[in-house]
Amino acid sequence: MENSPRKGFLGEWDKLSPKMKIAAVILLILPIFMYPPSVFIYLGYAVYLTLRDRRK
């Protein structure tokens, strides 16, 4: 079986270099410490991206 490339966020994550992955994790976690309700913003955006990718 051939592995098809992942779609959405995980597909973009696979394309990042190791240094960029570290920077991305920091940029994702930092707002949660600064403003805890931002978790809901992240979750809403993840749901939106998932629905958008399924429609295509």
C-alpha atoms as an extended CHARMM CRD file, in Angstrom:
* protein
*
        56  EXT
         1         1  MET       CA              0.0000000000        0.0000000000        0.0000000000  PROA      1               0.0000000000
         2         2  GLU       CA              1.2330000000        3.4550000000       -0.8450000000  PROA      2               0.0000000000
         3         3  ASN       CA              1.0110000000        6.1410000000        1.7780000000  PROA      3               0.0000000000
         4         4  SER       CA             -0.8940000000        9.1210000000        0.4750000000  PROA      4               0.0000000000
         5         5  PRO       CA              0.2130000000       12.5390000000        1.7010000000  PROA      5               0.0000000000
         6         6  ARG       CA             -1.7330000000       13.8770000000        4.6420000000  PROA      6               0.0000000000
         7         7  LYS       CA             -4.1440000000       16.7430000000        4.1950000000  PROA      7               0.0000000000
         8         8  GLY       CA             -4.8100000000       19.7810000000        6.3130000000  PROA      8               0.0000000000
         9         9  PHE       CA             -2.7150000000       20.7450000000        9.3130000000  PROA      9               0.0000000000
        10        10  LEU       CA             -0.7780000000       17.4830000000        9.5030000000  PROA      10              0.0000000000
        11        11  GLY       CA              0.1730000000       17.7150000000        5.8560000000  PROA      11              0.0000000000
        12        12  GLU       CA              1.5810000000       21.1790000000        6.4130000000  PROA      12              0.0000000000
        13        13  TRP       CA              3.3130000000       19.9830000000        9.5770000000  PROA      13              0.0000000000
        14        14  ASP       CA              5.1360000000       17.2480000000        7.6210000000  PROA      14              0.0000000000
        15        15  LYS       CA              6.5640000000       19.8720000000        5.2540000000  PROA      15              0.0000000000
        16        16  LEU       CA              8.1900000000       21.9280000000        8.0310000000  PROA      16              0.0000000000
        17        17  SER       CA             11.8770000000       21.6850000000        8.8860000000  PROA      17              0.0000000000
        18        18  PRO       CA             12.7990000000       20.6350000000       12.4440000000  PROA      18              0.0000000000
        19        19  LYS       CA             13.6480000000       24.2210000000       13.4660000000  PROA      19              0.0000000000
        20        20  MET       CA             10.3530000000       25.4970000000       12.1010000000  PROA      20              0.0000000000
        21        21  LYS       CA              8.4740000000       22.7590000000       13.9970000000  PROA      21              0.0000000000
        22        22  ILE       CA             10.0260000000       24.0080000000       17.2470000000  PROA      22              0.0000000000
        23        23  ALA       CA              9.0570000000       27.5890000000       16.4040000000  PROA      23              0.0000000000
        24        24  ALA       CA              5.5160000000       26.5040000000       15.4990000000  PROA      24              0.0000000000
        25        25  VAL       CA              5.0620000000       24.6420000000       18.7900000000  PROA      25              0.0000000000
        26        26  ILE       CA              6.2490000000       27.6860000000       20.7360000000  PROA      26              0.0000000000
        27        27  LEU       CA              3.8840000000       29.9500000000       18.8040000000  PROA      27              0.0000000000
        28        28  LEU       CA              0.9900000000       27.5560000000       19.4550000000  PROA      28              0.0000000000
        29        29  ILE       CA              1.6540000000       27.1480000000       23.1750000000  PROA      29              0.0000000000
        30        30  LEU       CA              2.6080000000       30.7260000000       24.1020000000  PROA      30              0.0000000000
        31        31  PRO       CA             -0.8540000000       32.2670000000       23.5240000000  PROA      31              0.0000000000
        32        32  ILE       CA             -2.4520000000       29.5550000000       25.6850000000  PROA      32              0.0000000000
        33        33  PHE       CA             -0.3310000000       30.6560000000       28.6550000000  PROA      33              0.0000000000
        34        34  MET       CA             -0.9610000000       34.3290000000       27.9300000000  PROA      34              0.0000000000
        35        35  TYR       CA             -4.7050000000       33.9960000000       27.2790000000  PROA      35              0.0000000000
        36        36  PRO       CA             -6.2280000000       30.6110000000       28.2910000000  PROA      36              0.0000000000
        37        37  PRO       CA             -9.5320000000       31.0640000000       26.3610000000  PROA      37              0.0000000000
        38        38  SER       CA             -7.4520000000       30.9830000000       23.1570000000  PROA      38              0.0000000000
        39        39  VAL       CA             -7.7870000000       27.1780000000       23.3740000000  PROA      39              0.0000000000
        40        40  PHE       CA            -11.3410000000       27.5820000000       22.0940000000  PROA      40              0.0000000000
        41        41  ILE       CA            -10.0960000000       29.7020000000       19.1940000000  PROA      41              0.0000000000
        42        42  TYR       CA             -7.5920000000       26.9760000000       18.2350000000  PROA      42              0.0000000000
        43        43  LEU       CA            -10.2160000000       24.2450000000       18.4850000000  PROA      43              0.0000000000
        44        44  GLY       CA            -12.6810000000       26.2360000000       16.4060000000  PROA      44              0.0000000000
        45        45  TYR       CA            -10.0650000000       26.8550000000       13.7450000000  PROA      45              0.0000000000
        46        46  ALA       CA             -9.0980000000       23.1600000000       13.6740000000  PROA      46              0.0000000000
        47        47  VAL       CA            -12.7400000000       22.1680000000       13.1760000000  PROA      47              0.0000000000
        48        48  TYR       CA            -13.0920000000       24.7620000000       10.4230000000  PROA      48              0.0000000000
        49        49  LEU       CA             -9.9990000000       23.4570000000        8.6020000000  PROA      49              0.0000000000
        50        50  THR       CA            -11.1950000000       19.8640000000        8.8900000000  PROA      50              0.0000000000
        51        51  LEU       CA            -14.5990000000       20.7050000000        7.4550000000  PROA      51              0.0000000000
        52        52  ARG       CA            -13.0380000000       22.7880000000        4.6890000000  PROA      52              0.0000000000
        53        53  ASP       CA            -10.6930000000       19.9530000000        3.6730000000  PROA      53              0.0000000000
        54        54  ARG       CA            -13.5310000000       17.4050000000        3.6040000000  PROA      54              0.0000000000
        55        55  ARG       CA            -15.5500000000       19.5380000000        1.1910000000  PROA      55              0.0000000000
        56        56  LYS       CA            -12.7330000000       19.6060000000       -1.3710000000  PROA      56              0.0000000000
